[in-house]
Amino acid sequence: MNQSSKPASGAEPNANPYRKLIAPTFIWLALLTVPIWFSWLGGYNLLATRALTLGLAAMGLNLLLGTSGALSFGQAAFFGLGGYAAGETLMHLAPSTPIAIVMGILVGGLAAAILGPIAVRLRGIYFSMITIAFGQAFYFIVVNWNSFTGGEDGLLGFNRQPIDLGNFALKLDSVQYYYLVLLCFAVVAGLIALLLRSPLGHAFIAVRENERRLEFLGVGARNLLWIAFILSGMIGGLAGALYALLNNFISPAALHWTLSGDFVMMCVLGGMRSFWGPLLGATVYVLAENFLSSYTNNWMSALGVMFILIVLFFPKGLLGMLRTRVKS
């Protein structure tokens, strides 16, 4: 009587515990070797760095959109403020790339901390509208403050500076700067992963799933959303600083609400309920923009059609579609 002892439910108690590490390992290996293989596909380092930077901003937004369930159209405000903070720091405060990056984080987080208590009092479309209003307020301030921000022409006259490591200096050419951005991305991704596994991260999800029940338990949803708002602003400021240093230029377009809409699109394209979804969405967005714009000036229309199709047929985004295909 050599009957199989496999449970009737079909579960596999001895399943490989390292299976969940396969996808993250592949992703990190791909990111680490981008300067090698991306050129084989006709890409270039600046494009890869741009995708990584925008993916970082989208991951920050996803703390509100995907994790906490709050649709914000103000992420570009923190992104742009971080970029201008980095540029102004290099021009007027200290010719230091690390200090410029830190200032971008601080300015983005400070703006979110100040505006957060107002925004989190609202829900739904009203929350979205107030974040648009905040972003546009900063946009018009930057456009009209010509003597400090350069106005509509943007901020010029700064350059990312080499990082002195004692006996060795990083010149921050295109390859070295990519790895600096990747280091920042890795730190933020690691912190977000830890956050999502912590009680605070579970509380963010509880706000999304059932805010009223959370209030009955004595937990203030507003305070939780405020914390998520600040964290999102800090990550947005970091991404904006890195973006400004990438181009050695920042313009008011970095604060416009349409860029916030692009960040939302990136989250939805990749999968806003998944950890890697925003990065995948940003990568698809940047590659599609680069490819389609070489053939037509109406590349946004083609991208819009792709976005609509994904929302209709793959509501969990591209990453959700890939996971479904793998499981099947």
Phi and psi in degrees as a GROMACS rama.xvg file:
@    title "Ramachandran Plot"
@    xaxis  label "Phi"
@    yaxis  label "Psi"
@TYPE xy
-95.8267  66.9251  ASN-2
-78.6372  145.328  GLN-3
-67.1327  138.879  SER-4
-93.3675  10.0321  SER-5
-64.1242  130.953  LYS-6
-58.0064  148.991  PRO-7
-64.9426  -25.6319  ALA-8
-71.7937  -13.2105  SER-9
87.116  6.92696  GLY-10
-71.4112  154.908  ALA-11
-117.908  91.8336  GLU-12
-64.0713  -23.6821  PRO-13
-101.053  24.5487  ASN-14
-60.3769  150.133  ALA-15
-61.3874  115.667  ASN-16
-69.2494  -14.5266  PRO-17
-92.9898  4.73127  TYR-18
-62.4793  -35.5771  ARG-19
-69.9251  -14.3947  LYS-20
-86.9721  -10.13  LEU-21
-63.2708  -51.4691  ILE-22
-63.4818  -49.056  ALA-23
-60.2557  -38.0269  PRO-24
-62.6742  -43.1998  THR-25
-62.8946  -41.9394  PHE-26
-63.3215  -45.7444  ILE-27
-67.5521  -37.8487  TRP-28
-63.3559  -40.7198  LEU-29
-63.8147  -42.2173  ALA-30
-66.5444  -38.7261  LEU-31
-68.6016  -27.4592  LEU-32
-106.747  13.4535  THR-33
-52.8986  -46.9361  VAL-34
-60.4078  -18.4246  PRO-35
-85.7742  -54.234  ILE-36
-91.4397  -19.5316  TRP-37
-67.265  -33.5677  PHE-38
-67.098  -27.8858  SER-39
-65.2645  -27.0044  TRP-40
-90.5734  6.25428  LEU-41
88.7419  8.95822  GLY-42
-91.1575  -177.871  GLY-43
-146.553  161.445  TYR-44
-61.5274  -38.3437  ASN-45
-60.6803  -38.8842  LEU-46
-66.0507  -42.8829  LEU-47
-64.6974  -40.3433  ALA-48
-66.6207  -38.1146  THR-49
-63.4316  -43.2174  ARG-50
-62.4067  -41.2528  ALA-51
-66.9798  -38.9384  LEU-52
-66.8712  -46.7833  THR-53
-66.6098  -34.5193  LEU-54
-62.7757  -36.6979  GLY-55
-63.5676  -44.3737  LEU-56
-62.6763  -40.1358  ALA-57
-66.4626  -36.3732  ALA-58
-65.524  -35.6942  MET-59
-64.4134  -45.1859  GLY-60
-60.6271  -35.3477  LEU-61
-66.2818  -19.5062  ASN-62
-62.6255  -30.2379  LEU-63
-88.1329  -51.6799  LEU-64
-72.0921  -57.6299  LEU-65
-82.6879  -38.0828  GLY-66
-86.0908  -47.7397  THR-67
-97.7698  -11.1004  SER-68
78.0509  23.0031  GLY-69
-111.585  117.284  ALA-70
-82.946  107.835  LEU-71
-107.387  134.153  SER-72
-110.755  28.1633  PHE-73
-116.454  9.76185  GLY-74
-62.551  -32.6039  GLN-75
-63.8422  -28.1465  ALA-76
-61.0205  -47.3562  ALA-77
-71.5401  -34.787  PHE-78
-61.7562  -49.4013  PHE-79
-67.9246  -40.5358  GLY-80
-62.9074  -39.1742  LEU-81
-63.5564  -38.5855  GLY-82
-65.6485  -45.4179  GLY-83
-67.5397  -35.852  TYR-84
-62.9571  -41.5694  ALA-85
-64.2688  -45.2721  ALA-86
-64.5065  -45.4661  GLY-87
-66.4264  -33.2399  GLU-88
-63.507  -45.1433  THR-89
-65.6823  -33.4028  LEU-90
-82.208  -35.8414  MET-91
-123.276  -19.4365  HIS-92
-106.57  -59.9349  LEU-93
-157.725  132.845  ALA-94
-78.6196  64.7173  PRO-95
-134.091  123.34  SER-96
-64.2624  -46.0594  THR-97
-60.2613  -41.6296  PRO-98
-64.2656  -39.3188  ILE-99
-61.7587  -40.7274  ALA-100
-66.2566  -44.3386  ILE-101
-62.015  -40.222  VAL-102
-64.1638  -37.097  MET-103
-60.544  -43.1828  GLY-104
-63.3089  -45.8574  ILE-105
-65.5577  -43.2996  LEU-106
-66.9438  -43.3167  VAL-107
-62.0177  -43.4719  GLY-108
-67.9324  -38.4547  GLY-109
-65.386  -43.1958  LEU-110
-61.4359  -41.641  ALA-111
-67.0335  -37.6157  ALA-112
-65.3325  -36.8025  ALA-113
-74.4989  -42.3137  ILE-114
-84.8707  -21.2497  LEU-115
-55.8943  -48.6621  GLY-116
-58.0881  -27.6088  PRO-117
-77.0639  -45.2789  ILE-118
-67.0042  -41.8134  ALA-119
-73.9756  -5.66287  VAL-120
-73.6632  -15.2495  ARG-121
-110.113  162.149  LEU-122
-136.98  161.955  ARG-123
63.695  -137.216  GLY-124
-64.8945  -26.8781  ILE-125
-70.378  -36.8252  TYR-126
-63.5536  -44.1516  PHE-127
-61.7419  -42.157  SER-128
-68.2064  -39.1248  MET-129
-69.3561  -32.0628  ILE-130
-70.7456  -34.3465  THR-131
-62.3162  -42.6962  ILE-132
-62.235  -42.1595  ALA-133
-61.2593  -47.4178  PHE-134
-61.1134  -43.5655  GLY-135
-69.4341  -30.4832  GLN-136
-62.4691  -46.5259  ALA-137
-65.3165  -37.0953  PHE-138
-59.271  -48.3848  TYR-139
-71.6273  -29.9083  PHE-140
-62.584  -45.6169  ILE-141
-65.3304  -41.2757  VAL-142
-63.667  -37.808  VAL-143
-92.1457  -11.6671  ASN-144
-93.4164  68.349  TRP-145
-60.3314  -40.6263  ASN-146
-65.8413  -24.0922  SER-147
-108.449  -39.5868  PHE-148
-104.311  -10.395  THR-149
86.319  -0.641012  GLY-150
62.2363  -142.712  GLY-151
-67.0742  -21.334  GLU-152
-76.5438  -13.6547  ASP-153
86.0696  176.748  GLY-154
-99.4264  119.806  LEU-155
-119.714  173.227  LEU-156
95.9715  8.55245  GLY-157
-124.884  154.311  PHE-158
-141.557  144.125  ASN-159
-63.7729  139.022  ARG-160
-102.251  148.735  GLN-161
-58.6561  150.243  PRO-162
-103.063  118.23  ILE-163
-84.4155  119.415  ASP-164
-110.857  31.4553  LEU-165
88.6091  -103.129  GLY-166
-80.0964  -3.16057  ASN-167
-142.434  142.004  PHE-168
-125.69  132.354  ALA-169
-84.6824  115.589  LEU-170
-77.0051  -13.2761  LYS-171
57.8134  49.1717  LEU-172
-71.8223  -173.612  ASP-173
-59.4553  -39.0828  SER-174
-73.5627  -47.4143  VAL-175
-64.4745  -36.3826  GLN-176
-68.5735  -35.3453  TYR-177
-57.7624  -44.0795  TYR-178
-71.5611  -28.4877  TYR-179
-65.5182  -44.4644  LEU-180
-64.1179  -39.8453  VAL-181
-63.3731  -38.2685  LEU-182
-62.0913  -46.192  LEU-183
-60.9249  -42.2103  CYS-184
-62.6639  -42.5124  PHE-185
-63.539  -42.1417  ALA-186
-62.5148  -46.8935  VAL-187
-65.8814  -42.9368  VAL-188
-61.5686  -41.2618  ALA-189
-63.7591  -41.9527  GLY-190
-66.4307  -39.5607  LEU-191
-64.7364  -41.4997  ILE-192
-60.6676  -43.8113  ALA-193
-64.4959  -40.2994  LEU-194
-60.8384  -45.9051  LEU-195
-66.0109  -21.8046  LEU-196
-93.2029  -3.93509  ARG-197
-91.2799  166.885  SER-198
-57.1636  -34.6675  PRO-199
-64.1837  -42.0824  LEU-200
-63.3028  -40.7038  GLY-201
-65.5727  -32.8032  HIS-202
-67.314  -37.8521  ALA-203
-58.2506  -44.9513  PHE-204
-64.6333  -36.8342  ILE-205
-62.9023  -35.3579  ALA-206
-61.4126  -41.5905  VAL-207
-67.5032  -41.5721  ARG-208
-79.9898  -44.186  GLU-209
-159.703  85.9949  ASN-210
-65.2954  -37.2788  GLU-211
-64.8912  -41.4419  ARG-212
-64.6004  -37.095  ARG-213
-63.0621  -39.4381  LEU-214
-65.1329  -37.7245  GLU-215
-62.8598  -28.8652  PHE-216
-80.9485  -1.91213  LEU-217
89.0278  14.4236  GLY-218
-102.526  126.843  VAL-219
-79.0561  112.781  GLY-220
-66.0946  -33.9125  ALA-221
-61.866  -44.2116  ARG-222
-63.7193  -38.1288  ASN-223
-64.7488  -44.5636  LEU-224
-65.3493  -33.8681  LEU-225
-63.9219  -42.8041  TRP-226
-62.8027  -44.5587  ILE-227
-62.3764  -37.3573  ALA-228
-63.7384  -43.0015  PHE-229
-66.0643  -45.7552  ILE-230
-61.52  -40.9286  LEU-231
-63.2257  -40.2014  SER-232
-66.2362  -39.0993  GLY-233
-65.0821  -43.6242  MET-234
-67.3154  -39.5013  ILE-235
-62.1693  -41.1389  GLY-236
-63.9532  -39.8818  GLY-237
-61.3449  -47.3007  LEU-238
-62.5353  -40.0161  ALA-239
-64.5467  -40.0645  GLY-240
-63.3062  -44.3614  ALA-241
-64.5991  -36.5914  LEU-242
-67.2324  -41.595  TYR-243
-64.6043  -40.0034  ALA-244
-71.1843  -27.6161  LEU-245
-63.8467  -44.8828  LEU-246
-96.5191  -8.97754  ASN-247
52.0541  39.9022  ASN-248
-168.772  145.626  PHE-249
-145.403  139.536  ILE-250
-126.882  166.089  SER-251
-59.4155  -21.8322  PRO-252
-58.9185  -23.548  ALA-253
-70.5324  -12.3894  ALA-254
-108.119  -4.46511  LEU-255
-72.2834  149.086  HIS-256
-64.0169  -23.408  TRP-257
-64.5894  -32.768  THR-258
-68.3719  -36.3151  LEU-259
-59.9543  -39.8272  SER-260
-62.3724  -36.6509  GLY-261
-63.8748  -39.7675  ASP-262
-63.5463  -40.718  PHE-263
-62.0388  -43.3195  VAL-264
-60.2768  -40.7389  MET-265
-61.2578  -43.5788  MET-266
-62.6629  -45.2307  CYS-267
-69.9772  -39.8553  VAL-268
-58.7179  -48.7177  LEU-269
-78.6563  -33.2592  GLY-270
125.701  100.595  GLY-271
-76.9815  -10.3927  MET-272
-97.8854  10.6625  ARG-273
-120.931  153.655  SER-274
-66.8202  -46.414  PHE-275
-90.0087  -3.93629  TRP-276
-56.2048  -48.8579  GLY-277
-58.6936  -38.9653  PRO-278
-66.3516  -42.5346  LEU-279
-62.8503  -43.4762  LEU-280
-62.3372  -41.2086  GLY-281
-64.8195  -40.0649  ALA-282
-63.9996  -45.8668  THR-283
-62.5548  -42.016  VAL-284
-61.2865  -48.6536  TYR-285
-66.0437  -43.9853  VAL-286
-66.2497  -40.7799  LEU-287
-64.9004  -41.7886  ALA-288
-60.768  -46.2942  GLU-289
-65.7089  -39.3533  ASN-290
-77.0577  -49.488  PHE-291
-70.4075  -33.673  LEU-292
-67.9049  -17.7904  SER-293
-78.692  -12.002  SER-294
-111.662  -29.3727  TYR-295
-151.834  149.641  THR-296
-77.9214  -14.3339  ASN-297
-97.7149  39.3596  ASN-298
-64.2312  -27.2598  TRP-299
-64.9765  -31.4251  MET-300
-64.891  -44.9896  SER-301
-64.0201  -40.2471  ALA-302
-66.8174  -35.5494  LEU-303
-64.6289  -40.3923  GLY-304
-62.8985  -42.7745  VAL-305
-62.0182  -40.1989  MET-306
-62.5477  -44.5845  PHE-307
-62.71  -43.1629  ILE-308
-63.1315  -40.7829  LEU-309
-66.7872  -41.7065  ILE-310
-63.0615  -38.9504  VAL-311
-73.7571  -43.8787  LEU-312
-104.631  -20.6176  PHE-313
-134.659  71.5637  PHE-314
-61.4948  -18.2455  PRO-315
-89.4148  6.10236  LYS-316
84.1815  179.649  GLY-317
-62.892  -38.4149  LEU-318
-67.1669  -39.0109  LEU-319
-63.7674  -37.9499  GLY-320
-63.9372  -44.292  MET-321
-62.5973  -41.0976  LEU-322
-64.2449  -38.4536  ARG-323
-64.8457  -40.8218  THR-324
-64.4299  -40.6472  ARG-325
-66.5781  -42.5967  VAL-326
-66.6509  -31.208  LYS-327
